[in-house]
Amino acid sequence: MKKCNKCKVEKPLSDFSKDKSRKDGHQYKCKACGADYDAKHYAENKEEIVKRSAKDYAENKEERAKQKAKYYAENKAEQPNCVYQIKNLENNKVYIGETTVGELRWKHHLSGLRGNRHRNKLLQADFDKYGEEAFEWSILKEFEDGDKNVLLLEEARSIQQFITEDVGLYNLTLTIDQLKMLT
């Protein structure tokens, strides 16, 4: 048990983030107080934080690319080949995608959305409007084989199905290759 320096409530150690620099190995404030502080700090400094993040991203692009490639290589074997959806729980709009790296692709989307640099501007606008907690990632269909053509075809079929069912989509178009596959 440990007492939080912010809310002054005694809580189990699992309610405190780890911090190797501290004597007891945990932060001085509980996770809830830390999250409150982070949310307030971000709200007060969003413009500066986004600007600094974009500058840092631009200055360290090559190093980040190396780190990302290493991370993907180390974790790819554990990830499913799949067609997935990102669903906005507020307005039920959906983004359909395909990947050979499963949840790593979701993390890639989140990175772009958090950094305000996602390629899909409609998805980015709703992410900015509703926040991260309004979005849910899930697998629509999983495949044993990571054949890109099979994944692209299934993605196109899923998009067509959602269009037929009149589901709002963030996907703007199918690729030429996908259109050819569907015919």
DAQUIHU-V504419 format. One record per backbone hydrogen bond with DSSP energy under -1.0 kcal/mol. NH is the residue of the N-H (numbers start at 1). CO is the residue of the C=O. If there is no record, write none. Layout:
nh->NH co->CO
nh->NH co->CO
This chain:
nh->2 co->11
nh->4 co->9
nh->5 co->28
nh->8 co->4
nh->11 co->2
nh->15 co->12
nh->16 co->13
nh->19 co->25
nh->22 co->19
nh->27 co->17
nh->31 co->15
nh->34 co->30
nh->35 co->31
nh->36 co->32
nh->37 co->33
nh->38 co->34
nh->39 co->35
nh->40 co->36
nh->41 co->37
nh->42 co->38
nh->43 co->39
nh->44 co->40
nh->45 co->41
nh->49 co->45
nh->50 co->46
nh->51 co->47
nh->52 co->48
nh->53 co->49
nh->54 co->50
nh->55 co->51
nh->56 co->52
nh->57 co->53
nh->58 co->54
nh->59 co->55
nh->60 co->56
nh->64 co->60
nh->65 co->61
nh->66 co->62
nh->67 co->63
nh->68 co->64
nh->69 co->65
nh->70 co->66
nh->71 co->67
nh->72 co->68
nh->73 co->69
nh->74 co->70
nh->75 co->71
nh->76 co->72
nh->79 co->76
nh->82 co->99
nh->83 co->141
nh->84 co->97
nh->85 co->138
nh->86 co->95
nh->87 co->136
nh->88 co->93
nh->89 co->134
nh->92 co->88
nh->94 co->168
nh->95 co->86
nh->97 co->84
nh->99 co->82
nh->102 co->80
nh->104 co->101
nh->105 co->102
nh->107 co->103
nh->108 co->104
nh->109 co->105
nh->110 co->106
nh->111 co->107
nh->112 co->108
nh->113 co->109
nh->114 co->110
nh->115 co->111
nh->116 co->113
nh->117 co->112
nh->121 co->119
nh->124 co->120
nh->125 co->121
nh->126 co->122
nh->127 co->123
nh->128 co->124
nh->129 co->125
nh->130 co->126
nh->131 co->127
nh->134 co->131
nh->135 co->132
nh->136 co->87
nh->138 co->85
nh->140 co->83
nh->141 co->83
nh->143 co->81
nh->151 co->147
nh->152 co->148
nh->153 co->149
nh->154 co->150
nh->155 co->151
nh->156 co->152
nh->157 co->153
nh->158 co->154
nh->159 co->155
nh->160 co->156
nh->161 co->157
nh->162 co->158
nh->163 co->159
nh->164 co->160
nh->165 co->161
nh->166 co->163
nh->167 co->162
nh->170 co->94
nh->179 co->175
nh->180 co->176
nh->181 co->177
nh->182 co->178
